[in-house]
Amino acid sequence: MSVVVLVLAMTACSGEKVLDEAEVEEGAKQALTETVGQEPDSIDCPDDLKAEVGATMRCELTAGSDTLGVTVTVTSIDGDKATYDVEVDG
């Protein structure tokens, strides 16, 4: 399932802009809760996400006894904000 835009401020790390791991996890969790109507127990991402259009990261969603893969993809950059989509594996 695709979730429409989430916008977060970027932070500089080693000279490149990234989306903070914890903010990506929280934003994805909030967007999925609004879309599905049920909050997942957790979403765990492995690292910060590079703030670059097309950058992707695989995360893991846990809901009860179910564990699903989640793909987060940066879709646009506007100044110091990035928009990304969240898609849960079928």
MOPAC internal coordinates of N, CA, C and O (Angstrom, degrees):
PM7 1SCF
backbone

  N    0.0000 0     0.00 0     0.00 0    0    0    0
  C    1.4328 1     0.00 0     0.00 0    1    0    0
  C    1.5114 1   108.07 1     0.00 0    2    1    0
  O    1.2310 1   120.57 1   -46.55 1    3    2    1
  N    1.2813 1   116.52 1   133.45 1    3    2    1
  C    1.4568 1   121.77 1   177.64 1    5    3    2
  C    1.5129 1   108.68 1   -91.54 1    6    5    3
  O    1.2310 1   121.42 1   -40.62 1    7    6    5
  N    1.2930 1   114.89 1   139.38 1    7    6    5
  C    1.4505 1   120.84 1   176.43 1    9    7    6
  C    1.5136 1   106.89 1  -115.28 1   10    9    7
  O    1.2310 1   120.97 1   -45.18 1   11   10    9
  N    1.3006 1   115.75 1   134.82 1   11   10    9
  C    1.4557 1   119.99 1  -176.80 1   13   11   10
  C    1.5240 1   109.42 1   -74.37 1   14   13   11
  O    1.2310 1   120.72 1   -10.62 1   15   14   13
  N    1.2474 1   116.23 1   169.38 1   15   14   13
  C    1.4468 1   131.54 1  -166.01 1   17   15   14
  C    1.5223 1   119.35 1   -33.36 1   18   17   15
  O    1.2310 1   122.47 1   -40.89 1   19   18   17
  N    1.3029 1   112.87 1   139.11 1   19   18   17
  C    1.4599 1   123.16 1   169.77 1   21   19   18
  C    1.5109 1   105.49 1  -128.37 1   22   21   19
  O    1.2310 1   120.35 1   -46.03 1   23   22   21
  N    1.3063 1   116.94 1   133.97 1   23   22   21
  C    1.4566 1   119.41 1  -178.00 1   25   23   22
  C    1.5175 1   109.05 1  -120.32 1   26   25   23
  O    1.2310 1   120.87 1   -52.77 1   27   26   25
  N    1.3282 1   115.94 1   127.23 1   27   26   25
  C    1.4597 1   121.49 1   179.82 1   29   27   26
  C    1.5146 1   110.04 1  -135.50 1   30   29   27
  O    1.2310 1   121.07 1   -29.38 1   31   30   29
  N    1.3151 1   115.56 1   150.62 1   31   30   29
  C    1.4620 1   119.89 1   175.34 1   33   31   30
  C    1.5195 1   109.06 1   -69.91 1   34   33   31
  O    1.2310 1   121.24 1   -28.65 1   35   34   33
  N    1.3161 1   115.23 1   151.35 1   35   34   33
  C    1.4482 1   120.45 1   179.62 1   37   35   34
  C    1.5253 1   109.59 1  -100.32 1   38   37   35
  O    1.2310 1   120.45 1   -26.57 1   39   38   37
  N    1.3248 1   116.75 1   153.43 1   39   38   37
  C    1.4561 1   121.61 1   175.14 1   41   39   38
  C    1.5173 1   108.48 1  -120.74 1   42   41   39
  O    1.2310 1   121.08 1   -31.71 1   43   42   41
  N    1.3144 1   115.54 1   148.29 1   43   42   41
  C    1.4662 1   119.66 1   179.16 1   45   43   42
  C    1.5200 1   109.05 1   -87.69 1   46   45   43
  O    1.2310 1   120.87 1   -47.17 1   47   46   45
  N    1.3034 1   115.94 1   132.83 1   47   46   45
  C    1.4561 1   122.08 1   179.47 1   49   47   46
  C    1.5206 1   106.81 1  -140.70 1   50   49   47
  O    1.2310 1   119.91 1   -64.05 1   51   50   49
  N    1.3010 1   117.78 1   115.95 1   51   50   49
  C    1.4665 1   121.52 1  -178.70 1   53   51   50
  C    1.5284 1   111.65 1    56.92 1   54   53   51
  O    1.2310 1   120.21 1  -145.62 1   55   54   53
  N    1.3212 1   117.20 1    34.38 1   55   54   53
  C    1.4490 1   120.53 1   176.57 1   57   55   54
  C    1.5158 1   115.48 1    83.91 1   58   57   55
  O    1.2310 1   119.22 1   170.91 1   59   58   57
  N    1.3309 1   119.09 1    -9.09 1   59   58   57
  C    1.4672 1   119.73 1   177.34 1   61   59   58
  C    1.5151 1   109.23 1  -112.99 1   62   61   59
  O    1.2310 1   121.11 1   -28.64 1   63   62   61
  N    1.3109 1   115.49 1   151.36 1   63   62   61
  C    1.4591 1   120.04 1  -179.17 1   65   63   62
  C    1.5231 1   109.71 1   -86.70 1   66   65   63
  O    1.2310 1   121.36 1   -43.30 1   67   66   65
  N    1.3206 1   115.01 1   136.70 1   67   66   65
  C    1.4626 1   121.28 1  -179.97 1   69   67   66
  C    1.5150 1   109.73 1  -137.58 1   70   69   67
  O    1.2310 1   121.19 1   -20.78 1   71   70   69
  N    1.3258 1   115.32 1   159.22 1   71   70   69
  C    1.4587 1   122.75 1   171.00 1   73   71   70
  C    1.5199 1   106.41 1   -95.71 1   74   73   71
  O    1.2310 1   120.42 1   -54.78 1   75   74   73
  N    1.3128 1   116.80 1   125.22 1   75   74   73
  C    1.4519 1   122.37 1  -177.62 1   77   75   74
  C    1.5258 1   111.87 1   -58.82 1   78   77   75
  O    1.2310 1   120.73 1   -46.59 1   79   78   77
  N    1.3198 1   116.20 1   133.41 1   79   78   77
  C    1.4722 1   122.56 1  -178.01 1   81   79   78
  C    1.5323 1   112.27 1   -52.30 1   82   81   79
  O    1.2310 1   120.05 1   130.61 1   83   82   81
  N    1.3189 1   117.51 1   -49.39 1   83   82   81
  C    1.4674 1   120.98 1  -177.57 1   85   83   82
  C    1.5252 1   111.41 1   -63.85 1   86   85   83
  O    1.2310 1   120.18 1   142.97 1   87   86   85
  N    1.3428 1   117.26 1   -37.03 1   87   86   85
  C    1.4589 1   119.98 1   179.15 1   89   87   86
  C    1.5289 1   111.34 1   -70.37 1   90   89   87
  O    1.2310 1   120.11 1   142.95 1   91   90   89
  N    1.3290 1   117.39 1   -37.05 1   91   90   89
  C    1.4630 1   120.94 1   176.75 1   93   91   90
  C    1.5317 1   109.21 1   -63.47 1   94   93   91
  O    1.2310 1   120.69 1   134.49 1   95   94   93
  N    1.3393 1   116.28 1   -45.51 1   95   94   93
  C    1.4684 1   120.41 1   179.92 1   97   95   94
  C    1.5238 1   110.98 1   -60.12 1   98   97   95
  O    1.2310 1   120.30 1   133.21 1   99   98   97
  N    1.3289 1   117.04 1   -46.79 1   99   98   97
  C    1.4622 1   121.13 1  -178.41 1  101   99   98
  C    1.5240 1   111.38 1   -67.80 1  102  101   99
  O    1.2310 1   120.30 1   138.47 1  103  102  101
  N    1.3386 1   117.03 1   -41.53 1  103  102  101
  C    1.4607 1   120.56 1   178.92 1  105  103  102
  C    1.5160 1   111.91 1   -63.74 1  106  105  103
  O    1.2310 1   120.58 1   137.73 1  107  106  105
  N    1.3300 1   116.50 1   -42.27 1  107  106  105
  C    1.4660 1   120.75 1   178.82 1  109  107  106
  C    1.5288 1   110.34 1   -64.80 1  110  109  107
  O    1.2310 1   120.83 1   137.81 1  111  110  109
  N    1.3133 1   116.01 1   -42.19 1  111  110  109
  C    1.4743 1   120.75 1   179.85 1  113  111  110
  C    1.5290 1   110.43 1   -62.38 1  114  113  111
  O    1.2310 1   120.58 1   135.43 1  115  114  113
  N    1.3221 1   116.49 1   -44.57 1  115  114  113
  C    1.4645 1   121.05 1   179.84 1  117  115  114
  C    1.5284 1   111.44 1   -64.89 1  118  117  115
  O    1.2310 1   120.07 1   135.88 1  119  118  117
  N    1.3297 1   117.48 1   -44.12 1  119  118  117
  C    1.4610 1   120.80 1  -179.67 1  121  119  118
  C    1.5179 1   111.61 1   -63.90 1  122  121  119
  O    1.2310 1   120.39 1   137.79 1  123  122  121
  N    1.3287 1   116.87 1   -42.21 1  123  122  121
  C    1.4616 1   120.04 1   178.93 1  125  123  122
  C    1.5237 1   111.01 1   -66.31 1  126  125  123
  O    1.2310 1   120.31 1   142.71 1  127  126  125
  N    1.3221 1   117.01 1   -37.29 1  127  126  125
  C    1.4659 1   120.97 1   178.17 1  129  127  126
  C    1.5230 1   109.93 1   -61.88 1  130  129  127
  O    1.2310 1   120.50 1   135.80 1  131  130  129
  N    1.3483 1   116.65 1   -44.20 1  131  130  129
  C    1.4701 1   120.65 1   179.68 1  133  131  130
  C    1.5246 1   111.37 1   -66.82 1  134  133  131
  O    1.2310 1   119.92 1   143.87 1  135  134  133
  N    1.3300 1   117.76 1   -36.13 1  135  134  133
  C    1.4629 1   121.61 1  -176.80 1  137  135  134
  C    1.5205 1   112.13 1   -77.79 1  138  137  135
  O    1.2310 1   120.59 1   135.42 1  139  138  137
  N    1.3322 1   116.48 1   -44.58 1  139  138  137
  C    1.4623 1   121.41 1  -174.28 1  141  139  138
  C    1.5243 1   112.20 1   -91.44 1  142  141  139
  O    1.2310 1   120.36 1   154.14 1  143  142  141
  N    1.3317 1   116.91 1   -25.86 1  143  142  141
  C    1.4533 1   120.44 1  -178.52 1  145  143  142
  C    1.5134 1   113.54 1    87.03 1  146  145  143
  O    1.2310 1   120.50 1  -172.09 1  147  146  145
  N    1.3197 1   116.64 1     7.91 1  147  146  145
  C    1.4573 1   120.99 1   178.67 1  149  147  146
  C    1.5289 1   107.73 1  -142.76 1  150  149  147
  O    1.2310 1   120.91 1   -48.41 1  151  150  149
  N    1.3307 1   115.87 1   131.59 1  151  150  149
  C    1.4614 1   120.22 1  -177.80 1  153  151  150
  C    1.5214 1   111.23 1   -82.39 1  154  153  151
  O    1.2310 1   119.97 1   -51.64 1  155  154  153
  N    1.3405 1   117.66 1   128.36 1  155  154  153
  C    1.4635 1   119.43 1   175.11 1  157  155  154
  C    1.5246 1   109.12 1   -67.49 1  158  157  155
  O    1.2310 1   120.54 1   -24.79 1  159  158  157
  N    1.3327 1   116.57 1   155.21 1  159  158  157
  C    1.4687 1   119.77 1   177.95 1  161  159  158
  C    1.5201 1   109.95 1   -62.79 1  162  161  159
  O    1.2310 1   120.70 1   137.04 1  163  162  161
  N    1.3239 1   116.27 1   -42.96 1  163  162  161
  C    1.4625 1   119.48 1   179.54 1  165  163  162
  C    1.5189 1   110.85 1  -161.84 1  166  165  163
  O    1.2310 1   121.51 1   -20.47 1  167  166  165
  N    1.3239 1   114.71 1   159.53 1  167  166  165
  C    1.4532 1   122.86 1   168.72 1  169  167  166
  C    1.5179 1   105.26 1  -130.88 1  170  169  167
  O    1.2310 1   120.82 1   -53.40 1  171  170  169
  N    1.3209 1   116.04 1   126.60 1  171  170  169
  C    1.4597 1   121.33 1  -177.29 1  173  171  170
  C    1.5240 1   109.64 1  -119.96 1  174  173  171
  O    1.2310 1   120.84 1   -61.03 1  175  174  173
  N    1.3261 1   116.00 1   118.97 1  175  174  173
  C    1.4630 1   122.00 1   176.81 1  177  175  174
  C    1.5277 1   108.50 1  -107.70 1  178  177  175
  O    1.2310 1   119.95 1   -29.93 1  179  178  177
  N    1.3307 1   117.71 1   150.07 1  179  178  177
  C    1.4599 1   120.61 1  -173.03 1  181  179  178
  C    1.5215 1   115.27 1   -77.83 1  182  181  179
  O    1.2310 1   119.68 1   160.28 1  183  182  181
  N    1.3510 1   118.22 1   -19.72 1  183  182  181
  C    1.4627 1   119.51 1  -172.60 1  185  183  182
  C    1.5217 1   109.05 1  -170.14 1  186  185  183
  O    1.2310 1   120.46 1     2.03 1  187  186  185
  N    1.3338 1   116.73 1  -177.97 1  187  186  185
  C    1.4550 1   121.22 1   171.84 1  189  187  186
  C    1.5212 1   108.48 1   -67.24 1  190  189  187
  O    1.2310 1   120.65 1   -23.70 1  191  190  189
  N    1.3272 1   116.36 1   156.30 1  191  190  189
  C    1.4663 1   122.08 1   179.55 1  193  191  190
  C    1.5201 1   109.14 1  -105.04 1  194  193  191
  O    1.2310 1   120.19 1   -52.55 1  195  194  193
  N    1.3250 1   117.25 1   127.45 1  195  194  193
  C    1.4521 1   121.84 1   179.30 1  197  195  194
  C    1.5304 1   109.16 1   -60.02 1  198  197  195
  O    1.2310 1   120.78 1   -49.43 1  199  198  197
  N    1.3183 1   116.12 1   130.57 1  199  198  197
  C    1.4637 1   121.55 1  -178.46 1  201  199  198
  C    1.5220 1   109.33 1   -84.68 1  202  201  199
  O    1.2310 1   121.65 1  -101.53 1  203  202  201
  N    1.3232 1   114.44 1    78.47 1  203  202  201
  C    1.4625 1   122.38 1  -177.52 1  205  203  202
  C    1.5209 1   107.56 1  -147.76 1  206  205  203
  O    1.2310 1   120.16 1   -48.48 1  207  206  205
  N    1.3307 1   117.30 1   131.52 1  207  206  205
  C    1.4692 1   120.65 1  -179.73 1  209  207  206
  C    1.5294 1   109.13 1   -55.17 1  210  209  207
  O    1.2310 1   121.30 1   -50.09 1  211  210  209
  N    1.3234 1   115.12 1   129.91 1  211  210  209
  C    1.4602 1   121.41 1  -179.60 1  213  211  210
  C    1.5151 1   114.08 1    94.08 1  214  213  211
  O    1.2310 1   120.03 1   167.05 1  215  214  213
  N    1.3276 1   117.55 1   -12.95 1  215  214  213
  C    1.4695 1   120.16 1   178.01 1  217  215  214
  C    1.5215 1   109.14 1   -64.67 1  218  217  215
  O    1.2310 1   120.64 1   -42.85 1  219  218  217
  N    1.3334 1   116.38 1   137.15 1  219  218  217
  C    1.4643 1   120.69 1  -179.84 1  221  219  218
  C    1.5185 1   110.17 1  -129.12 1  222  221  219
  O    1.2310 1   121.75 1   -20.58 1  223  222  221
  N    1.3071 1   114.26 1   159.42 1  223  222  221
  C    1.4522 1   121.37 1   176.44 1  225  223  222
  C    1.5186 1   108.58 1  -148.49 1  226  225  223
  O    1.2310 1   120.82 1   -39.17 1  227  226  225
  N    1.3127 1   116.04 1   140.83 1  227  226  225
  C    1.4600 1   121.33 1   176.32 1  229  227  226
  C    1.5272 1   108.31 1   -95.53 1  230  229  227
  O    1.2310 1   121.35 1   -48.47 1  231  230  229
  N    1.3264 1   115.02 1   131.53 1  231  230  229
  C    1.4557 1   122.18 1   178.05 1  233  231  230
  C    1.5265 1   108.07 1  -125.31 1  234  233  231
  O    1.2310 1   120.95 1    -6.30 1  235  234  233
  N    1.3197 1   115.79 1   173.70 1  235  234  233
  C    1.4668 1   120.71 1  -179.39 1  237  235  234
  C    1.5220 1   109.65 1  -125.63 1  238  237  235
  O    1.2310 1   121.12 1   -52.38 1  239  238  237
  N    1.3335 1   115.47 1   127.62 1  239  238  237
  C    1.4547 1   122.81 1   178.71 1  241  239  238
  C    1.5234 1   108.67 1  -102.95 1  242  241  239
  O    1.2310 1   120.75 1   -46.40 1  243  242  241
  N    1.3239 1   116.18 1   133.60 1  243  242  241
  C    1.4551 1   121.19 1   175.64 1  245  243  242
  C    1.5260 1   108.55 1  -118.65 1  246  245  243
  O    1.2310 1   120.85 1   -50.99 1  247  246  245
  N    1.3433 1   115.97 1   129.01 1  247  246  245
  C    1.4585 1   122.50 1   177.35 1  249  247  246
  C    1.5195 1   106.44 1  -139.95 1  250  249  247
  O    1.2310 1   120.79 1   -74.33 1  251  250  249
  N    1.3224 1   116.10 1   105.67 1  251  250  249
  C    1.4667 1   119.70 1  -175.65 1  253  251  250
  C    1.5073 1   109.42 1    62.04 1  254  253  251
  O    1.2310 1   120.25 1    52.90 1  255  254  253
  N    1.3214 1   117.12 1  -127.10 1  255  254  253
  C    1.4654 1   121.17 1   179.80 1  257  255  254
  C    1.5267 1   112.41 1   -90.74 1  258  257  255
  O    1.2310 1   120.17 1   179.82 1  259  258  257
  N    1.3295 1   117.28 1    -0.18 1  259  258  257
  C    1.4650 1   121.52 1  -179.38 1  261  259  258
  C    1.5253 1   111.59 1   -92.37 1  262  261  259
  O    1.2310 1   121.36 1   -40.17 1  263  262  261
  N    1.3221 1   115.01 1   139.83 1  263  262  261
  C    1.4588 1   122.35 1   173.70 1  265  263  262
  C    1.5152 1   107.85 1  -127.16 1  266  265  263
  O    1.2310 1   120.88 1   -54.19 1  267  266  265
  N    1.3338 1   115.92 1   125.81 1  267  266  265
  C    1.4626 1   121.33 1  -177.44 1  269  267  266
  C    1.5243 1   110.18 1  -128.24 1  270  269  267
  O    1.2310 1   120.81 1   -29.14 1  271  270  269
  N    1.3155 1   116.05 1   150.86 1  271  270  269
  C    1.4515 1   120.87 1   174.13 1  273  271  270
  C    1.5092 1   110.29 1   -80.55 1  274  273  271
  O    1.2310 1   121.18 1   -31.28 1  275  274  273
  N    1.3234 1   115.35 1   148.72 1  275  274  273
  C    1.4518 1   122.36 1   179.28 1  277  275  274
  C    1.5308 1   107.31 1  -133.01 1  278  277  275
  O    1.2310 1   120.69 1   -44.98 1  279  278  277
  N    1.3233 1   116.30 1   135.02 1  279  278  277
  C    1.4585 1   120.67 1   175.44 1  281  279  278
  C    1.5211 1   108.64 1  -110.97 1  282  281  279
  O    1.2310 1   120.76 1   -54.00 1  283  282  281
  N    1.3270 1   116.15 1   126.00 1  283  282  281
  C    1.4570 1   122.62 1   176.61 1  285  283  282
  C    1.5294 1   106.55 1  -107.87 1  286  285  283
  O    1.2310 1   120.33 1   -53.20 1  287  286  285
  N    1.3342 1   116.98 1   126.80 1  287  286  285
  C    1.4677 1   122.13 1  -177.17 1  289  287  286
  C    1.5215 1   110.06 1  -128.74 1  290  289  287
  O    1.2310 1   120.45 1   -54.47 1  291  290  289
  N    1.3246 1   116.75 1   125.53 1  291  290  289
  C    1.4598 1   121.58 1   176.80 1  293  291  290
  C    1.5301 1   107.68 1   -72.84 1  294  293  291
  O    1.2310 1   120.52 1   -54.48 1  295  294  293
  N    1.3364 1   116.61 1   125.52 1  295  294  293
  C    1.4655 1   120.80 1  -176.88 1  297  295  294
  C    1.5180 1   113.56 1  -106.50 1  298  297  295
  O    1.2310 1   119.99 1   155.94 1  299  298  297
  N    1.3334 1   117.62 1   -24.06 1  299  298  297
  C    1.4629 1   119.16 1   176.93 1  301  299  298
  C    1.5223 1   110.18 1  -160.81 1  302  301  299
  O    1.2310 1   121.94 1   -23.11 1  303  302  301
  N    1.3311 1   113.90 1   156.89 1  303  302  301
  C    1.4544 1   121.91 1   175.86 1  305  303  302
  C    1.5191 1   106.79 1  -126.62 1  306  305  303
  O    1.2310 1   120.58 1   -47.88 1  307  306  305
  N    1.3258 1   116.50 1   132.12 1  307  306  305
  C    1.4609 1   121.36 1   178.09 1  309  307  306
  C    1.5242 1   107.10 1  -135.74 1  310  309  307
  O    1.2310 1   120.75 1   -80.10 1  311  310  309
  N    1.3088 1   116.17 1    99.90 1  311  310  309
  C    1.4594 1   120.27 1  -177.32 1  313  311  310
  C    1.5152 1   110.20 1    64.67 1  314  313  311
  O    1.2310 1   120.74 1    59.70 1  315  314  313
  N    1.3328 1   116.19 1  -120.30 1  315  314  313
  C    1.4590 1   119.94 1  -179.15 1  317  315  314
  C    1.5335 1   112.11 1  -101.81 1  318  317  315
  O    1.2310 1   120.51 1  -156.62 1  319  318  317
  N    1.3203 1   116.62 1    23.38 1  319  318  317
  C    1.4635 1   121.27 1   178.53 1  321  319  318
  C    1.5132 1   110.25 1  -125.46 1  322  321  319
  O    1.2310 1   121.42 1   -34.09 1  323  322  321
  N    1.3123 1   114.89 1   145.91 1  323  322  321
  C    1.4631 1   120.95 1   177.96 1  325  323  322
  C    1.5177 1   108.90 1  -123.66 1  326  325  323
  O    1.2310 1   120.91 1   -33.49 1  327  326  325
  N    1.3127 1   115.87 1   146.51 1  327  326  325
  C    1.4618 1   122.32 1   175.37 1  329  327  326
  C    1.5239 1   106.60 1  -112.83 1  330  329  327
  O    1.2310 1   120.68 1   -42.94 1  331  330  329
  N    1.3309 1   116.31 1   137.06 1  331  330  329
  C    1.4636 1   118.78 1   179.32 1  333  331  330
  C    1.5098 1   111.42 1  -141.29 1  334  333  331
  O    1.2310 1   121.51 1   -24.84 1  335  334  333
  N    1.3246 1   114.71 1   155.16 1  335  334  333
  C    1.4627 1   122.04 1   176.59 1  337  335  334
  C    1.5245 1   108.87 1  -102.63 1  338  337  335
  O    1.2310 1   121.30 1   -27.85 1  339  338  337
  N    1.3165 1   115.11 1   152.15 1  339  338  337
  C    1.4519 1   122.49 1   178.08 1  341  339  338
  C    1.5177 1   106.96 1  -123.20 1  342  341  339
  O    1.2310 1   120.22 1   -55.08 1  343  342  341
  N    1.3282 1   117.19 1   124.92 1  343  342  341
  C    1.4663 1   121.42 1  -179.31 1  345  343  342
  C    1.5280 1   109.79 1  -128.06 1  346  345  343
  O    1.2310 1   121.31 1   -56.90 1  347  346  345
  N    1.3279 1   115.10 1   123.10 1  347  346  345
  C    1.4647 1   121.10 1   178.80 1  349  347  346
  C    1.5157 1   108.68 1   -89.35 1  350  349  347
  O    1.2310 1   120.33 1   -42.71 1  351  350  349
  N    1.3327 1   116.98 1   137.29 1  351  350  349
  C    1.4572 1   121.92 1   177.37 1  353  351  350
  C    1.5201 1   110.22 1   -57.78 1  354  353  351
  O    1.2310 1   120.98 1   -35.20 1  355  354  353
  N    1.3251 1   115.74 1   144.80 1  355  354  353
  C    1.4515 1   122.38 1  -179.09 1  357  355  354
  C    1.4776 1   112.36 1   -66.03 1  358  357  355
  O    1.2310 1   120.10 1   180.00 1  359  358  357

